[in-house]
Amino acid sequence: MGQAHRVWGYVTLSVDSLGPRGNKANCRESTLSNFASDAYRALDFLAQHPAVDPSRIAAIGFAMGGLSVLSSVERGVAEEASSNKFRAAVAFYPRCERLKGNMTVPTLILIGERDDWHSANECRDLAAGRDGWGISRQKDRGVPIKLIVYPDAHHAFDAPGLKTPVQLQGHHLEFNQSAADQSAAALLEFLDTKMDNGVQVK
């Protein structure tokens, strides 16, 4: 188990889908099925933990982990095969293309307008129900996606270790204090709204 956030009242569990598989360098789309499987294994573990309300578990991911989260809660084999279900999903600067957007739970996407690794416009299309081929999904399919785009933010805008910008695999990564603060507030508000079932967490 991870640490309990004393201020927010949530318990966290971090999942490493790369290290145990010997992939320490980068994330590849071929690992997405593993990521989704890991997400539901983590969900099953948390659902059985005495400190956790199994009806109030959210999935949160960053970058490729964000895509993994979106894939996990999109209607499909992984979601349908699990007896336990996530209550909500949050993806920080994920890759949004190639998803149909038929989400099964309330979903929040947070991304920077200046992200040159994952496109904010692709996330706009996803939230609006448009796919890469310009085909819109039916309005009654899936739970709506909430999208927040931070105008001056790059990829990894919430990583304090990137106060000095870096280039990684040809992409610009840079911390942005304003976007980090706003995204933290948006995350807390989203969780408090979507996870609420009448229980007050002190």
N, C-alpha and C positions, 0 to 999 in steps of 0.2 A: 504494500500500500504506500501511496505517497503521503504527503503531509496534508493536514487539515488547514485550510485557509481560515484563520480565526476571525478575520474581519468579515469575509463574505459568507462563511458558514458552509463551505463545500469541502469535500474530501477529493483529492486528486490521485489519479493513477497514471503514471507515464508508461507508455508502451514503446519498446525498441524493436522495430521490425527489421532493422538492417544488421546490427552488430551480431546477433546470434546466427545470422545466415552468412556471415563473412563478408557482407557488403558494407564497407566502411567509407567508401568514397563518394557515392552518389546514389540518387534515387532514379529508378527507371520505371516506365509505365508497366513493364512486364511483372513488376512486383506488386501491382495493385491488388491482384486477387489475394496475395498473401496478406497485404495490409488489411483488407476487408475481413479476412478470416481472423486476423489478430484482434481487430476491433471487437468482433462478436465474442471471441474468447475472453477478452477483458470485460465485456459487458456481463457475460455469464459469471465470471469471478466476482464482480462487484455486486451482482444481484443476490449472491449468496452470503455476502458479508453482513454481519450483524449491525455494523455502523452505517449501512447504506439503505436508503429507501429504493427498492428496485424499480419503482415507477417514476423515479426522478433522476435518471442518469442521462447525461449529455455527452456527446462526442465532440472534441475540439482538436483541430489539427492545423499545422502551419506548412505552407508551401506544398510540397508533394503530399505531406500529411493532411493538408486541407483537402486536396483532391481525393485522398483516401476516405476522408470523412464524408465528403459529398457522395462518393460512390457507394459508401456503406449504407446511407439512408435513402438513396435513390431506389425506387421500386425495381426489384430484380431478384436474382437467385439468392444472393447473400442475405438480403433483408428478409425475404420470404421464408428462408430455411431456418431462421432463428426463432426460438420460442420466446426469448426475451427481446424487447424492443427499446431503442433509444427514445428519449423524450424530446430531445432537441439536438441540433447540430450547429457548430460554428466553424467556419473555415477562414483562416487568415491567409491572405494573398495566395489563393490556390490557382491551379490551372483549371479553367472553366470550360474549355472546349471539349467536344465529344461526349458531353453529358446531355441527357434528354431533359433533365430538370423535373422529373416526376417524383418529387420528394415526398417521403412518407411522414415527415415531422417538420415542425417549424425550423427554418434554416436561416442563418445569418452569415453573410460573406463580407469580409473587410479587406480592402485592397487599396493600394496607392495608384493615383492617376499616372504617375511617372514610372511605374513598375515596368521594366523592360524585359523581365523574365516571364511573367504571366500577365496577360493582357486584361486591363480593366474593362475594355470594350467587350471582350468575350464573356466576362461576368455579367455585363449589362444585358447582353443577348440572352444569357442563361436565365437571369432574373425575369426578363420580359417574355420568356417562353419561345425565343427564337433559337434555332440551332445553326450550325455552321453552314448549312445549305439553304438557310432562309425559310425553313419550314417551322411554323409555329405549332406548339402543342395545344391541345384543347384546353380551354380556360378552366374546365372543371376537373382537370387531371392534375393531381399533385397539390401539396401544401405550398402556399406562396413563399417565395424566397425574398428575404430582406437584404438589400445590398447597400453598403456604405463605401463610397470612394473618397479618399483623402487627397485633395488637389495637388499638394506639393510632396507627396510621399513616394519613396522608392520601395523596392522589394526589401523585406526584413525591417520595416520601419519601426518595429517594436523591440529591436535587439540593442540594448545599451552598449554592447561591446563594439558596435559599428558606428560610434560617434565620429570616428575617422572613416570616411567612405572607403570601400574596397571594391575591386573588380574580381568577380568569381566566374569562371567559365564564360567570360565575355559579358557579364551582366553587372549592373551597378547595384550595390547593397549599401544602404545608409540608414542610420537611426534618425528618427524624427520625433522629438519630444512631444510636440503638439498632437501628432497622429497617434503616438503611443498612449498618451493620456486619454484622448477621445475614444480610442478603441477599447481601452480598459473600462471606461464608463459605459460604453455601448454594450460590451460583453456582459457586465454586471446587470444592467437594465434588462437585457434580453433574457438572461438566465432567470432573474427574479420574476419576470413576466411569464415566461413559457414553462418554468418548472414549478410554479406555484400550484399547490393543491390544497391550500387552506392551512398549511403548516408554517408557522412563524419560526425562523431560525434565529436564535439569540446570538 
